[in-house]
Amino acid sequence: MATIQEVVESRLNRYHIELDAVELDVMIANAGLAAADIYTSAHDVTIKTAFVSIIPELLLMPDVSDEGYSRKWSRESIIAYYKILRSELGLDMPTETAQPTIKNASNFW
């Protein structure tokens, strides 16, 4: 049987996301779980909630390209997964804040 850490890593790897050991430990600890515990279906909602909390940060990570090395995120896939998780957990999608716009600034000059 897989540990909680292995399940979390496996789900992240599905989207080619690798968290360093500290970030992974913090994510699991913040969910109130222990990385070495054996995964059961009772942990599923807690793990999904942990993913919902970390995905917005992951979406802010930039793509990296340097000489022969390149790392890109499938943002569309991650956003789709985020929406599915929020739906399964009964959470509404956060609303985007409207950006202020300038319609006509000519009267200021």
C-alpha distance (Angstrom), angle and dihedral (degrees) to the residues before:
residue distance angle dihedral
M1 . . .
A2 3.79 . .
T3 3.77 126.0 .
I4 3.80 122.1 -123.4
Q5 3.80 89.7 -106.7
E6 3.81 91.6 53.5
V7 3.81 91.6 50.2
V8 3.81 92.2 49.3
E9 3.82 92.1 47.1
S10 3.80 90.8 47.9
R11 3.80 92.7 52.4
L12 3.80 91.3 47.4
N13 3.81 91.7 48.0
R14 3.79 88.8 56.3
Y15 3.82 86.2 71.9
H16 3.82 94.8 36.2
I17 3.80 91.6 -107.8
E18 3.77 119.2 146.3
L19 3.78 119.6 -172.6
D20 3.76 118.8 -165.8
A21 3.79 116.7 -113.2
V22 3.80 94.3 -98.9
E23 3.82 94.3 51.7
L24 3.79 90.6 46.8
D25 3.81 92.5 49.1
V26 3.82 91.4 48.2
M27 3.81 92.4 48.9
I28 3.80 91.7 51.0
A29 3.83 94.1 42.8
N30 3.82 92.1 48.3
A31 3.81 87.4 55.4
G32 3.81 88.7 56.2
L33 3.80 93.4 -112.9
A34 3.79 134.6 121.7
A35 3.81 116.9 -126.1
A36 3.81 93.9 -138.9
D37 3.82 95.6 51.7
I38 3.78 116.8 111.0
Y39 3.80 111.5 -104.1
T40 3.80 117.6 -114.2
S41 3.78 130.2 173.1
A42 3.82 87.7 -103.8
H43 3.82 87.8 71.1
D44 3.81 94.2 54.3
V45 3.82 98.9 90.7
T46 3.80 91.7 45.7
I47 3.80 91.9 50.3
K48 3.81 91.7 47.7
T49 3.81 89.7 50.4
A50 3.81 89.3 51.5
F51 3.81 89.7 52.6
V52 3.81 91.4 50.0
S53 3.80 88.7 54.5
I54 3.81 95.5 50.2
I55 3.83 103.1 37.6
P56 3.83 95.2 79.5
E57 3.82 88.7 57.9
L58 3.79 91.1 48.3
L59 3.80 90.9 53.6
L60 3.80 89.4 57.7
M61 3.80 93.0 57.8
P62 3.82 111.1 106.7
D63 3.77 126.5 -125.5
V64 3.80 111.0 -106.5
S65 3.79 126.6 -143.2
D66 3.78 121.3 168.8
E67 3.80 122.7 158.0
G68 3.82 105.0 -59.5
Y69 3.81 95.9 -7.8
S70 3.77 122.3 87.4
R71 3.80 132.8 168.6
K72 3.77 120.5 -178.5
W73 3.79 130.3 175.2
S74 3.77 123.9 -136.0
R75 3.78 91.9 -132.7
E76 3.80 93.4 175.9
S77 3.80 90.9 55.6
I78 3.80 92.7 46.5
I79 3.82 91.7 48.7
A80 3.81 90.6 48.4
Y81 3.82 90.1 50.8
Y82 3.82 89.6 47.3
K83 3.81 90.7 53.2
I84 3.80 91.7 48.2
L85 3.80 92.1 50.1
R86 3.82 93.0 48.2
S87 3.80 89.9 48.8
E88 3.83 92.7 49.1
L89 3.81 90.0 49.2
G90 3.81 92.4 47.6
L91 3.81 93.2 -115.4
D92 3.79 123.4 142.7
M93 3.77 119.1 -127.8
P94 3.79 112.2 -101.4
T95 3.77 112.5 -106.4
E96 3.75 119.0 -117.5
T97 3.76 115.0 -118.3
A98 3.75 113.8 -119.6
Q99 3.78 114.5 -110.5
P100 3.80 114.0 -128.5
T101 3.77 113.1 -112.6
I102 3.77 133.0 -161.4
K103 3.76 110.4 -134.3
N104 3.78 101.4 177.7
A105 3.76 122.0 -1.4
S106 3.78 97.3 164.0
N107 3.80 93.6 102.8
F108 3.81 90.1 62.6
W109 3.82 93.0 66.3
